[in-house]
Structures are given as C-alpha cells and as structure tokens.
Amino acid sequence: MVDASPFRAVADGVRIAIRLTPGARAERIQGIATEADGTAVLRVAVTAPPERGRANAALIRLLAKRWRLPKTSLALVSGAAQRRKTLHLAGKPEALLARLQSWLEEIDD
C-alpha cells in the first residue's frame, strides 16, 4: 500500500517528501504528485538556481512563508544535491499534520 501523503509524523515534528524544480519561471507550490516508485511528494518550483544551496534556501523560504512558520522550524534532512528532498518541520506532529492537511484542502479548491 502506498502512502498518498507527502507528510509523515515523527517524534519531534513532520517529515515532508519534496520534489523540487530549481530555475523555474516562478516560485510556486504545484501540489501533490506520485513518483514512479509510488511515493507521494509535494511538488515545488523555485526561481533560484541549483548551486551553492540557493534552491534549497529558496524552498525553505517559500514553504515557511506559505505556511506562516519561522524558517528555523524547517530543516533539510536529505537530498541537498538532488531534486527529491526530505524536509523536517519541527513541532508537535498532531498539530502540524492538522495544519498541513487544512492547507492542502485550501490549495485543492
């Protein structure tokens, strides 16, 4: 069975599976997509180039702004030099998952 959500609760927060497109024309969150291996990811595009961590920093800035959270609550866990990344969002998992689910419903409308 495949998990249809890019969000996964962990002891100290939520892990988020990301598919990042650097060097895009506009910064935007493109929604949920399913990768070839069946993993659900949050597709995000940023205008920053994929060099010296610029795209990763832009990703964190964009998500923090859209989710109205401090940038320090988001950290890159894996995939620094890859398009597929895992971010950690620090906080209480239940509250964060509820907030993210509510946000997902808004972007689906």
mmCIF file of the C-alpha atoms, coordinates in Angstrom:
data_MODEL
# 
_entry.id   MODEL 
# 
loop_
_atom_site.group_PDB 
_atom_site.id 
_atom_site.type_symbol 
_atom_site.label_atom_id 
_atom_site.label_alt_id 
_atom_site.label_comp_id 
_atom_site.label_asym_id 
_atom_site.label_entity_id 
_atom_site.label_seq_id 
_atom_site.pdbx_PDB_ins_code 
_atom_site.Cartn_x 
_atom_site.Cartn_y 
_atom_site.Cartn_z 
_atom_site.occupancy 
_atom_site.B_iso_or_equiv 
_atom_site.pdbx_formal_charge 
_atom_site.auth_seq_id 
_atom_site.auth_comp_id 
_atom_site.auth_asym_id 
_atom_site.auth_atom_id 
_atom_site.pdbx_PDB_model_num 
ATOM 1   C CA . MET A 1 1   ? 0.000   0.000  0.000   1.00 0.00 ? 1   MET A CA 1 
ATOM 2   C CA . VAL A 1 2   ? 1.312   3.427  -0.961  1.00 0.00 ? 2   VAL A CA 1 
ATOM 3   C CA . ASP A 1 3   ? 1.041   6.456  1.302   1.00 0.00 ? 3   ASP A CA 1 
ATOM 4   C CA . ALA A 1 4   ? -0.900  9.182  -0.541  1.00 0.00 ? 4   ALA A CA 1 
ATOM 5   C CA . SER A 1 5   ? 0.501   11.976 1.633   1.00 0.00 ? 5   SER A CA 1 
ATOM 6   C CA . PRO A 1 6   ? 3.938   13.606 1.438   1.00 0.00 ? 6   PRO A CA 1 
ATOM 7   C CA . PHE A 1 7   ? 3.656   14.350 5.188   1.00 0.00 ? 7   PHE A CA 1 
ATOM 8   C CA . ARG A 1 8   ? 4.800   11.793 7.783   1.00 0.00 ? 8   ARG A CA 1 
ATOM 9   C CA . ALA A 1 9   ? 4.673   12.297 11.550  1.00 0.00 ? 9   ALA A CA 1 
ATOM 10  C CA . VAL A 1 10  ? 7.860   11.659 13.530  1.00 0.00 ? 10  VAL A CA 1 
ATOM 11  C CA . ALA A 1 11  ? 8.565   12.085 17.245  1.00 0.00 ? 11  ALA A CA 1 
ATOM 12  C CA . ASP A 1 12  ? 9.597   15.756 17.072  1.00 0.00 ? 12  ASP A CA 1 
ATOM 13  C CA . GLY A 1 13  ? 7.665   17.004 14.047  1.00 0.00 ? 13  GLY A CA 1 
ATOM 14  C CA . VAL A 1 14  ? 6.751   16.108 10.478  1.00 0.00 ? 14  VAL A CA 1 
ATOM 15  C CA . ARG A 1 15  ? 8.884   14.869 7.578   1.00 0.00 ? 15  ARG A CA 1 
ATOM 16  C CA . ILE A 1 16  ? 7.919   16.203 4.164   1.00 0.00 ? 16  ILE A CA 1 
ATOM 17  C CA . ALA A 1 17  ? 8.808   14.492 0.867   1.00 0.00 ? 17  ALA A CA 1 
ATOM 18  C CA . ILE A 1 18  ? 9.591   17.167 -1.749  1.00 0.00 ? 18  ILE A CA 1 
ATOM 19  C CA . ARG A 1 19  ? 10.191  17.164 -5.496  1.00 0.00 ? 19  ARG A CA 1 
ATOM 20  C CA . LEU A 1 20  ? 11.978  20.466 -6.220  1.00 0.00 ? 20  LEU A CA 1 
ATOM 21  C CA . THR A 1 21  ? 12.282  22.155 -9.607  1.00 0.00 ? 21  THR A CA 1 
ATOM 22  C CA . PRO A 1 22  ? 15.002  24.824 -9.420  1.00 0.00 ? 22  PRO A CA 1 
ATOM 23  C CA . GLY A 1 23  ? 15.430  27.581 -12.007 1.00 0.00 ? 23  GLY A CA 1 
ATOM 24  C CA . ALA A 1 24  ? 11.683  27.837 -12.678 1.00 0.00 ? 24  ALA A CA 1 
ATOM 25  C CA . ARG A 1 25  ? 9.986   30.944 -14.109 1.00 0.00 ? 25  ARG A CA 1 
ATOM 26  C CA . ALA A 1 26  ? 8.002   31.474 -10.902 1.00 0.00 ? 26  ALA A CA 1 
ATOM 27  C CA . GLU A 1 27  ? 8.052   30.239 -7.332  1.00 0.00 ? 27  GLU A CA 1 
ATOM 28  C CA . ARG A 1 28  ? 5.029   28.092 -6.615  1.00 0.00 ? 28  ARG A CA 1 
ATOM 29  C CA . ILE A 1 29  ? 3.756   25.030 -4.852  1.00 0.00 ? 29  ILE A CA 1 
ATOM 30  C CA . GLN A 1 30  ? 2.423   22.776 -7.583  1.00 0.00 ? 30  GLN A CA 1 
ATOM 31  C CA . GLY A 1 31  ? 0.568   20.291 -5.378  1.00 0.00 ? 31  GLY A CA 1 
ATOM 32  C CA . ILE A 1 32  ? 0.888   16.598 -4.627  1.00 0.00 ? 32  ILE A CA 1 
ATOM 33  C CA . ALA A 1 33  ? 2.332   14.192 -7.176  1.00 0.00 ? 33  ALA A CA 1 
ATOM 34  C CA . THR A 1 34  ? 3.174   10.497 -7.167  1.00 0.00 ? 34  THR A CA 1 
ATOM 35  C CA . GLU A 1 35  ? 6.701   9.498  -8.122  1.00 0.00 ? 35  GLU A CA 1 
ATOM 36  C CA . ALA A 1 36  ? 7.477   6.443  -10.266 1.00 0.00 ? 36  ALA A CA 1 
ATOM 37  C CA . ASP A 1 37  ? 8.140   4.374  -7.117  1.00 0.00 ? 37  ASP A CA 1 
ATOM 38  C CA . GLY A 1 38  ? 4.691   5.281  -5.742  1.00 0.00 ? 38  GLY A CA 1 
ATOM 39  C CA . THR A 1 39  ? 5.891   7.822  -3.181  1.00 0.00 ? 39  THR A CA 1 
ATOM 40  C CA . ALA A 1 40  ? 3.732   10.915 -2.727  1.00 0.00 ? 40  ALA A CA 1 
ATOM 41  C CA . VAL A 1 41  ? 5.702   14.167 -2.908  1.00 0.00 ? 41  VAL A CA 1 
ATOM 42  C CA . LEU A 1 42  ? 4.939   17.844 -2.626  1.00 0.00 ? 42  LEU A CA 1 
ATOM 43  C CA . ARG A 1 43  ? 5.989   19.430 -5.934  1.00 0.00 ? 43  ARG A CA 1 
ATOM 44  C CA . VAL A 1 44  ? 7.610   22.840 -5.529  1.00 0.00 ? 44  VAL A CA 1 
ATOM 45  C CA . ALA A 1 45  ? 9.250   25.173 -8.060  1.00 0.00 ? 45  ALA A CA 1 
ATOM 46  C CA . VAL A 1 46  ? 11.694  27.959 -7.183  1.00 0.00 ? 46  VAL A CA 1 
ATOM 47  C CA . THR A 1 47  ? 13.434  30.541 -9.345  1.00 0.00 ? 47  THR A CA 1 
ATOM 48  C CA . ALA A 1 48  ? 16.806  30.124 -7.625  1.00 0.00 ? 48  ALA A CA 1 
ATOM 49  C CA . PRO A 1 49  ? 19.483  28.136 -9.459  1.00 0.00 ? 49  PRO A CA 1 
ATOM 50  C CA . PRO A 1 50  ? 20.597  24.740 -8.110  1.00 0.00 ? 50  PRO A CA 1 
ATOM 51  C CA . GLU A 1 51  ? 24.009  25.978 -6.993  1.00 0.00 ? 51  GLU A CA 1 
ATOM 52  C CA . ARG A 1 52  ? 25.618  26.571 -3.598  1.00 0.00 ? 52  ARG A CA 1 
ATOM 53  C CA . GLY A 1 53  ? 22.382  25.728 -1.773  1.00 0.00 ? 53  GLY A CA 1 
ATOM 54  C CA . ARG A 1 54  ? 20.410  28.615 -3.275  1.00 0.00 ? 54  ARG A CA 1 
ATOM 55  C CA . ALA A 1 55  ? 17.481  26.469 -4.431  1.00 0.00 ? 55  ALA A CA 1 
ATOM 56  C CA . ASN A 1 56  ? 17.302  24.730 -1.041  1.00 0.00 ? 56  ASN A CA 1 
ATOM 57  C CA . ALA A 1 57  ? 17.247  28.083 0.777   1.00 0.00 ? 57  ALA A CA 1 
ATOM 58  C CA . ALA A 1 58  ? 14.538  29.352 -1.593  1.00 0.00 ? 58  ALA A CA 1 
ATOM 59  C CA . LEU A 1 59  ? 12.491  26.196 -0.927  1.00 0.00 ? 59  LEU A CA 1 
ATOM 60  C CA . ILE A 1 60  ? 12.610  26.745 2.832   1.00 0.00 ? 60  ILE A CA 1 
ATOM 61  C CA . ARG A 1 61  ? 11.771  30.462 2.448   1.00 0.00 ? 61  ARG A CA 1 
ATOM 62  C CA . LEU A 1 62  ? 8.785   29.702 0.212   1.00 0.00 ? 62  LEU A CA 1 
ATOM 63  C CA . LEU A 1 63  ? 7.319   26.979 2.424   1.00 0.00 ? 63  LEU A CA 1 
ATOM 64  C CA . ALA A 1 64  ? 7.854   28.985 5.631   1.00 0.00 ? 64  ALA A CA 1 
ATOM 65  C CA . LYS A 1 65  ? 6.077   31.970 4.077   1.00 0.00 ? 65  LYS A CA 1 
ATOM 66  C CA . ARG A 1 66  ? 3.128   29.948 2.717   1.00 0.00 ? 66  ARG A CA 1 
ATOM 67  C CA . TRP A 1 67  ? 2.707   28.010 5.951   1.00 0.00 ? 67  TRP A CA 1 
ATOM 68  C CA . ARG A 1 68  ? 3.270   31.129 8.103   1.00 0.00 ? 68  ARG A CA 1 
ATOM 69  C CA . LEU A 1 69  ? 6.023   29.446 10.097  1.00 0.00 ? 69  LEU A CA 1 
ATOM 70  C CA . PRO A 1 70  ? 9.518   30.598 11.066  1.00 0.00 ? 70  PRO A CA 1 
ATOM 71  C CA . LYS A 1 71  ? 12.218  29.491 8.615   1.00 0.00 ? 71  LYS A CA 1 
ATOM 72  C CA . THR A 1 72  ? 14.113  27.990 11.553  1.00 0.00 ? 72  THR A CA 1 
ATOM 73  C CA . SER A 1 73  ? 11.344  25.398 12.023  1.00 0.00 ? 73  SER A CA 1 
ATOM 74  C CA . LEU A 1 74  ? 12.218  23.845 8.623   1.00 0.00 ? 74  LEU A CA 1 
ATOM 75  C CA . ALA A 1 75  ? 15.427  21.907 8.006   1.00 0.00 ? 75  ALA A CA 1 
ATOM 76  C CA . LEU A 1 76  ? 16.733  19.920 5.053   1.00 0.00 ? 76  LEU A CA 1 
ATOM 77  C CA . VAL A 1 77  ? 17.229  16.304 6.167   1.00 0.00 ? 77  VAL A CA 1 
ATOM 78  C CA . SER A 1 78  ? 18.250  14.647 2.893   1.00 0.00 ? 78  SER A CA 1 
ATOM 79  C CA . GLY A 1 79  ? 18.657  15.330 -0.804  1.00 0.00 ? 79  GLY A CA 1 
ATOM 80  C CA . ALA A 1 80  ? 20.704  18.547 -0.653  1.00 0.00 ? 80  ALA A CA 1 
ATOM 81  C CA . ALA A 1 81  ? 22.072  17.984 -4.170  1.00 0.00 ? 81  ALA A CA 1 
ATOM 82  C CA . GLN A 1 82  ? 19.043  16.159 -5.598  1.00 0.00 ? 82  GLN A CA 1 
ATOM 83  C CA . ARG A 1 83  ? 15.586  17.131 -6.815  1.00 0.00 ? 83  ARG A CA 1 
ATOM 84  C CA . ARG A 1 84  ? 13.953  14.750 -4.361  1.00 0.00 ? 84  ARG A CA 1 
ATOM 85  C CA . LYS A 1 85  ? 14.367  16.030 -0.821  1.00 0.00 ? 85  LYS A CA 1 
ATOM 86  C CA . THR A 1 86  ? 13.150  15.423 2.696   1.00 0.00 ? 86  THR A CA 1 
ATOM 87  C CA . LEU A 1 87  ? 12.450  18.371 4.982   1.00 0.00 ? 87  LEU A CA 1 
ATOM 88  C CA . HIS A 1 88  ? 11.840  18.232 8.710   1.00 0.00 ? 88  HIS A CA 1 
ATOM 89  C CA . LEU A 1 89  ? 9.245   20.566 10.190  1.00 0.00 ? 89  LEU A CA 1 
ATOM 90  C CA . ALA A 1 90  ? 9.829   20.865 13.937  1.00 0.00 ? 90  ALA A CA 1 
ATOM 91  C CA . GLY A 1 91  ? 6.923   20.937 16.354  1.00 0.00 ? 91  GLY A CA 1 
ATOM 92  C CA . LYS A 1 92  ? 4.086   18.834 17.703  1.00 0.00 ? 92  LYS A CA 1 
ATOM 93  C CA . PRO A 1 93  ? 3.277   16.272 14.996  1.00 0.00 ? 93  PRO A CA 1 
ATOM 94  C CA . GLU A 1 94  ? -0.500  16.163 15.531  1.00 0.00 ? 94  GLU A CA 1 
ATOM 95  C CA . ALA A 1 95  ? -0.888  19.954 15.369  1.00 0.00 ? 95  ALA A CA 1 
ATOM 96  C CA . LEU A 1 96  ? 1.409   20.258 12.355  1.00 0.00 ? 96  LEU A CA 1 
ATOM 97  C CA . LEU A 1 97  ? -0.333  17.479 10.423  1.00 0.00 ? 97  LEU A CA 1 
ATOM 98  C CA . ALA A 1 98  ? -3.728  19.093 11.062  1.00 0.00 ? 98  ALA A CA 1 
ATOM 99  C CA . ARG A 1 99  ? -2.378  22.455 9.889   1.00 0.00 ? 99  ARG A CA 1 
ATOM 100 C CA . LEU A 1 100 ? -0.786  20.971 6.768   1.00 0.00 ? 100 LEU A CA 1 
ATOM 101 C CA . GLN A 1 101 ? -3.931  18.984 5.924   1.00 0.00 ? 101 GLN A CA 1 
ATOM 102 C CA . SER A 1 102 ? -6.019  22.142 6.211   1.00 0.00 ? 102 SER A CA 1 
ATOM 103 C CA . TRP A 1 103 ? -3.541  23.944 3.952   1.00 0.00 ? 103 TRP A CA 1 
ATOM 104 C CA . LEU A 1 104 ? -3.724  21.104 1.402   1.00 0.00 ? 104 LEU A CA 1 
ATOM 105 C CA . GLU A 1 105 ? -7.503  21.401 1.259   1.00 0.00 ? 105 GLU A CA 1 
ATOM 106 C CA . GLU A 1 106 ? -7.140  25.152 0.539   1.00 0.00 ? 106 GLU A CA 1 
ATOM 107 C CA . ILE A 1 107 ? -4.821  24.622 -2.421  1.00 0.00 ? 107 ILE A CA 1 
ATOM 108 C CA . ASP A 1 108 ? -7.093  21.912 -3.843  1.00 0.00 ? 108 ASP A CA 1 
ATOM 109 C CA . ASP A 1 109 ? -10.017 24.332 -4.053  1.00 0.00 ? 109 ASP A CA 1 
# 
